[in-house]
């Protein structure tokens, strides 16, 4: 059943097989235990045209113990600070205003707001990330955001002038309940600002690795407009962003509070021209994904056949979709380096490749590095200039295979 219109009109188009949960990195002790795997399929709703997973995993299994942190990437940290600056300037926020960040992670975005003296409140279900915010001066609620917890939050901290949710909305399974909570939490005249991956960019870059169980929804603007209108809300502005492999930023207010900017109509026009309302568009995407799978496997196998040592760089959730779909395990990828201390010393879900600190690259100088976090390619290539200077090469798998 569709997550937006609740019609039984979902048509599957992409099947990535059975995978482990993409952020559930294993300890050495856990390797000997059982590891659940779940089918990973995406479908297209022929009624409201929303793209979503066919199977859904309980949120508690994915988000209460979470190993991804925003501050691990310099590029993302700079982006979130610029976002806080833009919002403060756009809405003239000061110490009288509160910003609420849903899915605040390690508090990176809220630290950006604190530079301006704005009152902050972070909401996140990850219990293991609490200590990264404790002592920062940022008020924090540990738990899932929904209509019930929203009332508890407002009772304690009051309503927010601005609510932010960056890369959180794709995780939400009960959209109507979530937006009811937003309406409870948003002060009159307030704005919800959200960022998320954008399906036009996923199509253009063949970013099939964006699909994993945490991401229940894969957003384009058309279905989002329909959803918000049904809830008495309105997208008043929208813009495309270069961060990651292309994202969409939307500004939402209660319906009728302000005029809708031309940008909304322009992006809807773009989506119509790209046939995002037709199943055939998604079937063609799936066919291209199947072809690139075979191409990538063959090229990596050829390098391994030449006796080359290959490791990975970056241990994002998307990397685990790629490794699982291409069936690349420790026999092919010796190890993966990642800057996050939360992942170092653990093993990737499903394929069980060890994760180590980046310093390992220069210690043993492998021949090739498969860039799993290819959406941060510029940052990583700059950080690893010495490895490349010594003759090491990076394999960029998407959107087009290349060796740098």
C-alpha positions, -999 to +999 in steps of 0.1 A: +000+000+000+013+035-009+028+055+019+011+087+007-022+080-010-028+046+008-039+030-025-029-005-035-013+007-067+024+001-061+043-014-090+078-028-082+106-017-106+139-023-088+150-054-069+184-052-051+181-086-035+183-094+003+206-071+022+215-065+059+206-032+075+230-007+059+241+011+091+244-020+114+282-025+114+292-056+134+317-060+162+341-089+161+320-108+185+288-104+164+304-119+133+297-154+147+260-147+153+231-146+130+226-114+109+191-107+095+187-097+059+157-082+043+144-079+008+152-045-008+127-036-035+115-002-048+081+005-062+063+033-081+028+043-071+006+046-102-018+068-084+003+095-068+036+087-085+056+084-053+087+061-052+091+040-021+103+007-007+079-023-010+090-038+023+094-018+055+116-024+086+105-012+121+123+021+127+135+010+162+156-017+144+175+010+124+177+043+143+181+038+181+217+027+177+232+048+148+267+050+136+265+078+110+276+112+122+273+144+101+306+160+114+327+131+098+325+150+065+341+184+062+319+191+031+287+182+049+296+202+080+303+233+059+270+228+040+250+226+073+267+257+087+258+275+054+222+263+058+220+277+093+234+310+081+209+312+052+179+304+075+189+329+101+193+356+075+161+347+056+139+347+088+158+372+109+162+348+137+178+358+171+178+348+207+140+352+209+135+324+183+139+286+187+150+262+159+140+226+163+161+200+143+144+166+137+170+139+132+197+162+147+223+134+147+255+148+164+241+184+165+262+198+137+234+219+121+223+232+155+259+242+164+256+264+133+225+281+147+241+285+181+267+308+165+239+333+159+225+331+195+194+312+184+178+288+209+181+253+197+164+219+203+176+186+188+154+155+184+169+122+176+161+085+185+198+074+185+206+068+222+243+063+214+246+098+200+234+116+231+269+120+245+280+139+213+255+166+222+256+166+260+274+196+273+270+216+240+243+238+254+218+223+229+185+212+244+180+175+234+151+151+232+160+114+227+131+096+209+112+095+177+093+125+166+055+120+160+022+136+169+024+123+205+060+132+213+055+166+196+029+175+222+053+165+250+081+185+233+060+217+229+048+214+265+084+215+277+101+238+252+074+256+233+068+259+196+096+266+171+100+295+146+118+271+123+119+233+121+146+217+101+149+181+089+179+174+067+180+139+053+153+128+077+121+129+057+130+099+035+131+078+068+095+086+079+070+058+075+039+074+090+039+106+070+006+119+081+014+115+118+048+131+113+032+162+097+006+164+124+035+166+148+050+194+126+017+214+128+017+210+166+053+221+169+054+250+144+047+285+157+023+307+137+041+320+106+068+294+112+086+274+085+096+238+081+129+235+060+138+201+047+165+186+026+165+152+010+179+133-020+161+142-053+149+116-077+159+135-108+195+133-096+191+097-087+180+090-122+207+110-139+235+096-118+222+060-116+226+063-079+210+029-070+232+028-039+209+055-024+184+027-019+186+010+015+160+001+042+163+034+061+151+053+030+115+044+028+108+073+004+126+086-027+113+121-032+103+142-061+084+174-057+050+164-072+040+137-047+053+160-019+030+188-030+000+165-029+009+152+006+014+186+022-018+200+006-037+171+021-023+181+056-031+218+053+005+227+045+021+242+015+055+241-002+062+278-007+098+276-021+121+249-035+156+247-048+180+220-060+213+215-042+247+200-053+254+184-019+258+146-019+248+136-055+220+162-057+193+171-033+161+191-030+155+218-003+119+227+004+103+254+025+069+246+040+044+267+058+007+265+068-014+269+037-022+305+028+004+322+051+027+334+023+028+335-015+042+304-033+074+312-052+078+305-089+105+280-081+079+254-071+061+255-105+094+255-123+106+222-106+072+206-112+075+215-149+109+199-149+095+167-134+068+166-160+093+169-188+113+140-173+082+118-172+084+112-134+047+103-136+052+073-158+062+038-148+083+033-179+108+059-166+116+038-136+117+005-155+144+020-178+163+031-147+162-005-133+174-019-167+204+006-166+212-005-130+213-041-140+238-033-168+260-012-146+262-040-120+277-063-146+301-036-159+313-027-124+318-064-113+337-072-145+361-042-142+368-048-105+373-085-111+398-078-140+419-056-117+418-083-090+428-108-116+459-088-124+470-092-088+461-057-077+452-050-041+419-031-037+405-015-006+375+008+000+372+044+011+342+055+032+318+033+050+284+051+043+252+032+042+251+036+005+284+018+002+269-013+018+241-013-009+268-012-036+290-039-020+260-062-014+245-057-049+279-063-066+287-092-042+321-077-031+334-092+001+368-093+019+382-116-008+380-087-032+381-056-009+408-061+018+394-034+041+376-001+041+390+031+057+366+056+073+371+087+094+344+079+119+358+063+151+323+048+156+328+025+126+365+017+130+372-017+144+338-030+131+328-049+100+304-039+072+269-054+074+263-083+051+298-085+035+318-083+067+347-062+054+368-047+083+367-009+088+399+009+098+413+044+102+424+063+070+460+063+081+462+027+070+463+038+033+498+052+036+510+024+058+506-003+032+498+017+000+473-006-018+470-003-056+434+008-058+408+024-036+371+019-044+355+052-035+323+041-018+315+076-006+317+089-042+293+117-034+322+133-014+349+125-040+364+160-041+369+161-004+384+126-002+407+131-031+421+162-015+426+145+018+444+116+002+467+136-021+498+119-006+484+084-014+478+095-050+512+111-052+528+078-043+510+061-072+478+050-056+446+052-077+409+058-068+381+039-085+350+060-088+321+036-094+292+061-101+277+079-119+303+068-145+331+044-138+365+060-139+400+056-124+417+087-110 
